[in-house]
Amino acid sequence: MSFFEKLTQAITYHETLLVVGLDPNPEMMLQYHYNDCSPDSLKKQWSTWLKSIISETMGSVCAYKPTLGFYQVLGALGLELLSEIIAEIPPDIPIILDAKHGDLNTSTIFAKAIFEQWKVDAVTVSPYSGHDQVAPFLVYPDKGVFVLCHSSNPGAIALQEYPTPETPFYLQVVKEAKMWGTIEQVLLEVGTTDVEVIKKIRSIAPERFILMRSIWSQKNQLETILTAGLNSNGDGLLIPIPQDFLKADHLKEQVKTLNQEINRTRNQIMSQQNSCQLWTSDVCLFNPHPYQDLILQLYDIGCLLFGEYVQASGATFSYYIDLRQIISNPQIFHQVLRAYADILDQLEFDRIAGIPYGSLPTATGLSLMLHHPMIYPRKEIKAHGTRRLIEGEFNPGEKVVLIDDILITGKSVIEGAEKLQSSGLIVKDIVVFIDHEENVKDKIESYGYTAYSVLKISEITETLYAAGRINQEQYQRLS
């Protein structure tokens, strides 16, 4: 079961949005007077305390969140304690490792350690190194990555509010993070007591889960935070249990009372905002394209634009295709994945490879849907870290199908295929969503590959013109 499935199942089954931290924080344990302060004795007492928190909150939380730093400062003893606590958590409740990982050099080996050895379900990361920092974690399609986009620390204001409060850097982080992966994989972490910040983030990322931090320093804000942060399904917001609860008696009763208060507020908010937005086709054509509705929806949400646009290759086209928006629309994204799958179901392959960076969310979605592991060739080989050409696990001789979004010149897929083959993998098939045509498939075949596409630009043009979405002048220019 993937992290996202485990999380949403826990929210539904236990009727809770609460998350509890599991940290051997000395400040949290000052109330205890230790007779024996030897390392082994302290570890045993910390273990007993943390396990009691798990026992008291089991059934009332949707995730547990140990903070890696608190364990690291204890050295080898702390890592032993972390493994012991992880093993104590029920398998149906996801584990979010709060690491704020930000070291590009160690991302690949760190992802392998926490996901394969420690078996955690999700991790928090720092976004400053960009997509390169996050990509090694996204190779694991069943795991989650929380991207820190806003901190409550006053010293962060100078950075995250730059250059102006109207166009702050933290909102740019949200916009970029949305492009890095699907809603199941890439989530957000937000520390703030400012409800306006939550509103702005939610307006940009209406579909993403948000892990809240530092919300209890100001009282009587729960309702406004829930109103600003809940998504259209009445969830999408993970609320931390106040640290004061962990130091007090009757933890179980306090958590239960807080959860009831949150659920009452959720129900009130959803009853006031209850609505249903459903796209329906407004045309009926005599000879509809098999993917007619998908084409029209892509146009309606702004993925298909018409005008004079300079492409990455330097050429100027009469249209521009921006498929990055589909990962923010689960319903359309699923249709796109299903369309890819219609082709992939007819091919033989061992692994799916996505071309960085635009097609990585699609490759991730297909990996989950078709139950095939994913890898990807790096755009560039770093001069540091592992210097790996291919991210992800694979065995030489395996067959790989290459996924990309748009076929314009064929350069990126040919380069990607060559990198994969240089590592001992076999590439025969390349599948893209849209083919610009211009005989690019013939060029790819000259390199020994077979190219498939869900749609051709001519098919899109014909459908949009027949449906009245574009006028005759636009149609003629595109034709």
C-alpha positions as CSV (number, residue, x, y, z in Angstrom):
1,M,0.0,0.0,0.0
2,S,1.4,3.4,-0.9
3,F,1.9,6.2,1.6
4,F,-1.0,8.2,0.1
5,E,-3.4,5.3,0.3
6,K,-2.3,4.5,3.9
7,L,-2.7,8.1,4.9
8,T,-6.2,8.6,3.4
9,Q,-7.3,5.2,4.7
10,A,-6.1,6.1,8.3
11,I,-7.9,9.5,8.0
12,T,-11.1,7.8,7.0
13,Y,-11.0,4.8,9.3
14,H,-9.9,6.6,12.4
15,E,-11.8,9.9,11.5
16,T,-8.9,12.1,12.4
17,L,-6.5,14.6,10.9
18,L,-4.1,14.5,13.9
19,V,-0.4,13.7,13.7
20,V,1.8,13.1,16.7
21,G,5.5,13.8,17.0
22,L,7.7,11.1,18.5
23,D,10.8,12.9,19.7
24,P,13.3,12.2,22.5
25,N,13.4,15.9,23.2
26,P,15.2,16.6,26.5
27,E,13.0,19.7,27.1
28,M,9.9,17.5,26.9
29,M,11.3,15.2,29.6
30,L,12.4,17.6,32.2
31,Q,9.5,16.5,34.4
32,Y,11.2,13.2,34.9
33,H,13.9,12.8,37.6
34,Y,16.4,10.2,36.6
35,N,18.3,8.2,39.2
36,D,20.4,6.5,36.5
37,C,21.6,8.8,33.7
38,S,23.8,6.2,31.9
39,P,23.2,6.1,28.1
40,D,21.5,2.7,28.2
41,S,19.2,3.7,31.1
42,L,18.2,7.0,29.3
43,K,17.5,5.1,26.1
44,K,15.3,2.7,28.0
45,Q,13.4,5.5,29.7
46,W,13.0,7.4,26.4
47,S,11.8,4.2,24.7
48,T,9.2,3.6,27.4
49,W,7.9,7.2,27.2
50,L,7.7,7.2,23.4
51,K,6.0,3.8,23.3
52,S,3.5,5.1,25.8
53,I,2.6,8.0,23.5
54,I,2.0,5.5,20.6
55,S,-0.1,3.3,22.9
56,E,-2.2,6.3,24.1
57,T,-2.8,7.8,20.7
58,M,-3.2,4.7,18.6
59,G,-6.6,4.9,16.9
60,S,-6.8,8.7,17.2
61,V,-4.1,9.8,14.8
62,C,-3.5,9.4,11.1
63,A,0.3,9.5,11.2
64,Y,3.3,9.4,13.5
65,K,6.2,11.9,12.9
66,P,9.6,11.2,14.5
67,T,12.1,14.1,14.0
68,L,15.4,12.6,12.8
69,G,17.6,15.3,14.4
70,F,16.6,14.4,18.0
71,Y,17.7,10.9,17.4
72,Q,20.9,11.8,15.5
73,V,22.3,13.9,18.3
74,L,22.2,10.8,20.5
75,G,24.6,9.0,18.1
76,A,24.4,5.3,17.5
77,L,22.1,5.0,20.6
78,G,19.6,7.4,19.0
79,L,19.5,5.5,15.7
80,E,18.9,2.3,17.6
81,L,16.1,4.0,19.5
82,L,14.6,5.3,16.3
83,S,14.5,1.8,14.8
84,E,12.9,0.5,18.0
85,I,10.2,3.2,17.9
86,I,9.5,2.7,14.2
87,A,8.9,-1.0,14.8
88,E,6.4,-0.2,17.5
89,I,4.1,1.9,15.2
90,P,1.1,-0.1,13.8
91,P,1.6,-1.0,10.2
92,D,-1.6,0.6,9.1
93,I,-0.5,4.1,10.3
94,P,2.0,5.9,8.1
95,I,5.3,7.2,9.4
96,I,6.6,10.6,8.3
97,L,10.3,11.1,9.0
98,D,10.8,14.8,9.8
99,A,14.3,15.1,8.3
100,K,14.2,18.5,6.4
101,H,16.8,16.8,4.2
102,G,18.6,19.4,2.1
103,D,21.9,17.8,1.1
104,L,22.0,17.1,-2.7
105,N,25.1,14.9,-2.4
106,T,23.4,12.4,-0.1
107,S,19.8,12.4,-1.4
108,T,20.1,9.1,-3.3
109,I,21.7,7.1,-0.5
110,F,19.5,8.8,2.2
111,A,16.3,7.9,0.2
112,K,17.5,4.3,-0.1
113,A,18.2,4.1,3.7
114,I,15.0,5.5,5.0
115,F,12.6,3.9,2.5
116,E,14.2,0.5,2.0
117,Q,15.9,-0.1,5.4
118,W,13.9,1.9,7.9
119,K,10.6,1.4,6.0
120,V,9.3,4.9,6.6
121,D,6.4,6.1,4.4
122,A,7.3,9.7,3.8
123,V,10.0,12.3,4.5
124,T,10.2,16.1,4.8
125,V,12.8,17.9,2.6
126,S,14.2,21.3,2.1
127,P,13.4,22.7,-1.4
128,Y,16.3,25.1,-1.9
129,S,18.3,22.7,-4.2
130,G,15.2,22.4,-6.4
131,H,14.0,19.3,-8.2
132,D,17.4,17.6,-8.2
133,Q,17.1,17.5,-4.4
134,V,13.7,15.8,-4.5
135,A,14.0,13.5,-7.5
136,P,15.9,10.7,-5.7
137,F,13.0,10.4,-3.3
138,L,10.4,10.3,-6.1
139,V,12.0,7.2,-7.6
140,Y,10.0,5.4,-4.9
141,P,6.5,5.9,-6.3
142,D,4.7,4.5,-3.2
143,K,6.4,7.0,-0.8
144,G,5.6,10.6,0.0
145,V,7.7,13.8,0.1
146,F,6.7,16.8,2.1
147,V,8.3,19.9,0.8
148,L,8.9,22.7,3.3
149,C,7.5,25.8,1.8
150,H,6.9,28.1,4.8
151,S,8.5,28.4,8.3
152,S,7.1,30.1,11.4
153,N,10.6,31.1,12.4
154,P,10.7,35.0,12.5
155,G,14.2,34.9,11.0
156,A,12.8,33.3,7.8
157,I,10.7,36.3,6.9
158,A,13.5,38.1,5.1
159,L,13.8,35.1,2.7
160,Q,10.3,33.7,2.3
161,E,8.7,37.1,1.9
162,Y,11.2,38.2,-0.7
163,P,10.9,40.1,-3.0
164,T,7.5,41.5,-1.8
165,P,4.7,40.2,0.5
166,E,2.5,40.2,-2.6
167,T,4.8,37.9,-4.6
168,P,6.7,36.0,-1.8
169,F,9.3,33.3,-2.4
170,Y,7.4,30.7,-0.4
171,L,4.5,30.8,-2.9
172,Q,7.0,30.2,-5.7
173,V,8.2,27.2,-3.8
174,V,4.6,25.9,-3.7
175,K,4.2,26.5,-7.5
176,E,7.4,24.7,-8.3
177,A,6.8,21.8,-5.9
178,K,3.5,21.1,-7.7
179,M,5.4,20.4,-10.9
180,W,7.8,17.9,-9.2
181,G,5.3,15.1,-8.6
182,T,1.8,13.9,-8.3
183,I,-0.6,14.8,-5.5
184,E,0.0,11.4,-4.0
185,Q,3.8,11.9,-3.9
186,V,4.6,15.6,-3.4
187,L,2.9,17.2,-0.4
188,L,3.6,20.5,1.5
189,E,4.8,21.4,5.0
190,V,3.7,24.7,6.4
191,G,4.7,26.3,9.7
192,T,2.6,29.4,10.5
193,T,0.0,31.0,12.7
194,D,-1.0,33.4,9.9
195,V,-4.2,32.3,8.4
196,E,-3.7,34.4,5.3
197,V,-0.6,32.4,4.5
198,I,-2.6,29.2,4.6
199,K,-5.3,30.7,2.4
200,K,-2.7,31.7,-0.2
201,I,-1.0,28.3,-0.3
202,R,-4.4,26.5,-0.4
203,S,-5.5,28.7,-3.3
204,I,-2.4,27.7,-5.3
205,A,-2.4,24.1,-4.3
206,P,-6.1,23.2,-3.7
207,E,-5.4,19.4,-4.1
208,R,-2.3,19.0,-2.0
209,F,-2.0,17.6,1.5
210,I,-0.5,20.2,3.9
211,L,1.4,19.2,7.1
212,M,0.9,22.0,9.5
213,R,3.5,23.2,12.1
214,S,3.5,25.7,14.9
215,I,-0.2,26.4,14.9
216,W,-0.7,26.3,18.7
217,S,1.3,29.3,19.8
218,Q,-1.8,31.4,19.3
219,K,-5.0,30.3,20.9
220,N,-8.6,30.1,19.4
221,Q,-7.4,29.8,15.8
222,L,-8.4,26.2,15.1
223,E,-11.6,27.0,13.2
224,T,-10.0,29.7,11.0
225,I,-7.1,27.4,10.2
226,L,-9.4,24.6,9.3
227,T,-11.5,26.9,7.2
228,A,-8.5,28.2,5.3
229,G,-6.7,24.9,5.0
230,L,-9.2,22.1,4.4
231,N,-9.5,20.9,0.8
232,S,-12.8,20.3,-1.0
233,N,-13.0,16.8,0.5
234,G,-12.8,18.1,4.0
235,D,-9.3,16.8,4.6
236,G,-6.0,17.6,3.0
237,L,-4.7,19.1,6.3
238,L,-2.6,17.3,8.9
239,I,-2.8,18.8,12.4
240,P,-0.1,18.3,15.0
241,I,-1.0,17.3,18.5
242,P,0.1,20.1,20.9
243,Q,3.4,19.3,22.6
244,D,1.8,20.3,26.0
245,F,-0.4,17.2,25.6
246,L,2.6,14.9,25.6
247,K,3.8,16.3,29.0
248,A,0.4,16.1,30.7
249,D,-1.6,13.2,32.2
250,H,-4.6,11.7,30.4
251,L,-3.1,12.0,26.9
252,K,-5.6,9.6,25.4
253,E,-8.6,11.7,26.7
254,Q,-7.1,15.0,25.6
255,V,-6.4,13.7,22.1
256,K,-9.9,12.3,21.8
257,T,-11.4,15.6,22.9
258,L,-9.3,17.6,20.4
259,N,-10.2,15.2,17.6
260,Q,-13.9,15.5,18.3
261,E,-13.6,19.3,18.2
262,I,-11.8,19.2,14.9
263,N,-14.4,16.9,13.4
264,R,-17.3,19.0,14.6
265,T,-15.6,22.0,12.9
266,R,-14.9,20.1,9.8
267,N,-18.5,19.0,9.5
268,Q,-19.7,22.6,10.0
269,I,-17.3,23.9,7.3
270,M,-18.2,21.3,4.8
271,S,-21.9,21.7,5.3
272,Q,-21.5,25.4,4.5
273,Q,-19.3,24.8,1.5
274,N,-20.9,21.7,0.1
275,S,-20.7,21.9,-3.7
276,C,-19.8,19.7,-6.6
277,Q,-17.9,20.8,-9.7
278,L,-18.1,18.3,-12.6
279,W,-16.9,18.8,-16.1
280,T,-19.3,17.6,-18.8
281,S,-18.9,17.6,-22.5
282,D,-21.0,20.3,-24.3
283,V,-20.6,18.9,-27.8
284,C,-21.8,15.9,-29.7
285,L,-19.8,15.1,-32.9
286,F,-20.8,12.5,-35.5
287,N,-17.3,10.9,-35.6
288,P,-15.8,11.7,-32.2
289,H,-12.1,11.0,-31.5
290,P,-11.7,8.2,-28.9
291,Y,-10.1,10.8,-26.6
292,Q,-12.4,13.7,-27.5
293,D,-13.4,14.5,-23.9
294,L,-9.8,14.4,-22.8
295,I,-8.7,16.8,-25.6
296,L,-11.6,19.2,-24.7
297,Q,-10.8,19.1,-21.0
298,L,-7.1,19.8,-21.6
299,Y,-8.1,22.8,-23.7
300,D,-10.6,24.0,-21.1
301,I,-8.1,24.0,-18.2
302,G,-5.4,25.8,-20.2
303,C,-3.1,23.0,-21.1
304,L,-3.5,23.8,-24.8
305,L,-2.8,27.4,-25.7
306,F,-2.8,29.2,-29.1
307,G,-0.8,32.1,-30.2
308,E,2.9,32.7,-30.9
309,Y,5.1,30.7,-28.5
310,V,8.8,30.1,-28.5
311,Q,9.6,26.5,-27.7
312,A,12.6,25.2,-25.7
313,S,14.2,24.2,-29.0
314,G,14.1,27.9,-30.1
315,A,11.4,27.3,-32.8
316,T,8.2,29.4,-32.8
317,F,4.9,27.5,-32.9
318,S,1.3,28.6,-33.2
319,Y,0.5,26.7,-30.1
320,Y,1.9,25.8,-26.7
321,I,1.3,22.7,-24.7
322,D,1.7,22.8,-20.9
323,L,1.0,19.4,-19.5
324,R,2.4,20.2,-16.0
325,Q,-1.0,21.4,-14.9
326,I,-2.6,18.0,-15.2
327,I,-0.9,16.7,-12.1
328,S,-3.0,19.2,-10.1
329,N,-6.2,17.8,-11.5
330,P,-6.5,14.1,-10.4
331,Q,-9.5,13.4,-12.6
332,I,-7.8,14.5,-15.8
333,F,-4.4,13.1,-14.7
334,H,-6.0,9.7,-14.3
335,Q,-7.5,9.9,-17.8
336,V,-4.0,10.8,-19.2
337,L,-2.4,7.9,-17.4
338,R,-5.1,5.5,-18.6
339,A,-4.5,6.7,-22.2
340,Y,-0.8,6.0,-21.8
341,A,-1.6,2.6,-20.3
342,D,-3.7,1.7,-23.3
343,I,-0.5,1.7,-25.3
344,L,1.8,0.3,-22.6
345,D,-0.5,-2.7,-22.1
346,Q,0.5,-3.9,-25.5
347,L,4.3,-3.7,-24.9
348,E,6.8,-5.8,-23.0
349,F,9.0,-4.2,-20.5
350,D,10.5,-4.6,-17.0
351,R,10.8,-1.0,-15.9
352,I,9.4,2.4,-16.7
353,A,11.7,5.4,-17.3
354,G,10.7,9.0,-17.3
355,I,12.5,11.8,-19.1
356,P,13.4,14.5,-16.5
357,Y,11.8,16.6,-15.4
358,G,8.4,17.1,-17.1
359,S,7.4,13.5,-17.5
360,L,8.6,12.2,-14.1
361,P,5.1,12.7,-12.5
362,T,3.6,10.7,-15.4
363,A,6.1,8.0,-15.1
364,T,5.5,7.8,-11.4
365,G,1.7,7.5,-11.9
366,L,2.2,4.8,-14.5
367,S,4.5,2.9,-12.2
368,L,1.8,2.9,-9.5
369,M,-1.0,2.0,-12.0
370,L,0.8,-0.8,-13.8
371,H,3.0,-2.1,-10.9
372,H,6.3,-1.7,-12.7
373,P,9.3,-0.1,-11.0
374,M,10.5,3.3,-12.2
375,I,13.9,4.7,-13.0
376,Y,15.1,7.8,-14.8
377,P,18.2,9.0,-16.6
378,R,19.7,12.2,-15.1
379,K,19.7,15.3,-17.2
380,E,23.3,15.9,-16.1
381,I,25.8,13.9,-14.1
382,K,26.8,15.8,-10.9
383,A,30.4,16.3,-10.1
384,H,29.6,15.2,-6.5
385,G,27.6,12.7,-4.6
386,T,27.1,9.2,-6.2
387,R,27.6,10.6,-9.8
388,R,24.9,8.2,-11.0
389,L,23.8,8.4,-14.6
390,I,20.5,6.5,-13.8
391,E,18.5,7.0,-10.6
392,G,16.7,4.0,-9.2
393,E,17.4,0.3,-9.0
394,F,17.8,-1.9,-12.1
395,N,19.6,-4.9,-13.5
396,P,21.6,-4.9,-16.8
397,G,19.7,-6.6,-19.6
398,E,16.2,-5.5,-18.4
399,K,13.8,-4.0,-20.9
400,V,12.8,-0.4,-20.3
401,V,10.0,1.6,-21.9
402,L,10.7,5.4,-22.1
403,I,8.0,7.9,-21.2
404,D,7.9,11.5,-22.3
405,D,5.2,14.1,-22.6
406,I,5.6,15.9,-26.0
407,L,7.6,14.7,-29.1
408,I,8.9,17.8,-30.9
409,T,12.5,17.1,-32.1
410,G,13.1,13.8,-30.5
411,K,16.4,15.0,-29.0
412,S,15.5,14.4,-25.3
413,V,14.1,10.9,-25.7
414,I,17.0,9.8,-27.9
415,E,19.5,11.1,-25.4
416,G,17.6,9.5,-22.6
417,A,17.5,6.2,-24.4
418,E,21.2,6.3,-25.1
419,K,22.0,6.9,-21.4
420,L,19.8,3.9,-20.4
421,Q,21.5,1.7,-23.0
422,S,25.0,2.8,-21.9
423,S,24.1,1.4,-18.5
424,G,23.3,-2.0,-19.9
425,L,19.5,-1.6,-20.2
426,I,17.5,-2.4,-23.4
427,V,15.3,0.3,-24.9
428,K,13.0,-0.5,-27.8
429,D,9.9,1.5,-27.2
430,I,9.2,5.2,-26.5
431,V,5.7,6.4,-25.6
432,V,4.7,10.1,-25.6
433,F,1.4,11.8,-25.0
434,I,1.5,14.3,-27.9
435,D,3.3,13.9,-31.2
436,H,4.2,17.2,-33.0
437,E,4.5,15.1,-36.1
438,E,6.9,16.6,-38.7
439,N,8.2,13.0,-39.3
440,V,9.9,12.9,-35.8
441,K,8.8,9.3,-35.4
442,D,10.7,8.4,-38.5
443,K,13.8,10.1,-37.0
444,I,13.4,8.0,-33.9
445,E,13.0,4.8,-35.8
446,S,16.3,5.6,-37.6
447,Y,18.0,5.2,-34.2
448,G,16.4,1.8,-33.7
449,Y,13.5,2.7,-31.5
450,T,9.7,2.5,-32.0
451,A,7.7,5.6,-31.0
452,Y,4.1,5.6,-29.9
453,S,1.8,8.6,-29.1
454,V,-1.5,8.9,-27.5
455,L,-2.4,11.9,-29.6
456,K,-1.1,13.8,-32.7
457,I,-1.3,17.5,-32.9
458,S,-3.4,17.2,-36.0
459,E,-6.0,15.1,-34.1
460,I,-6.1,17.7,-31.4
461,T,-6.6,20.5,-34.0
462,E,-9.4,18.7,-35.8
463,T,-11.2,17.9,-32.6
464,L,-11.0,21.5,-31.2
465,Y,-12.1,23.0,-34.5
466,A,-15.0,20.6,-34.8
467,A,-16.1,21.3,-31.2
468,G,-15.9,25.1,-31.8
469,R,-13.1,25.6,-29.3
470,I,-10.8,27.3,-31.9
471,N,-11.9,29.4,-34.9
472,Q,-11.1,28.9,-38.6
473,E,-8.1,31.2,-38.6
474,Q,-6.5,29.3,-35.7
475,Y,-7.3,26.0,-37.4
476,Q,-5.7,27.1,-40.7
477,R,-2.6,28.3,-39.0
478,L,-2.3,25.0,-37.1
479,S,-3.0,23.0,-40.2
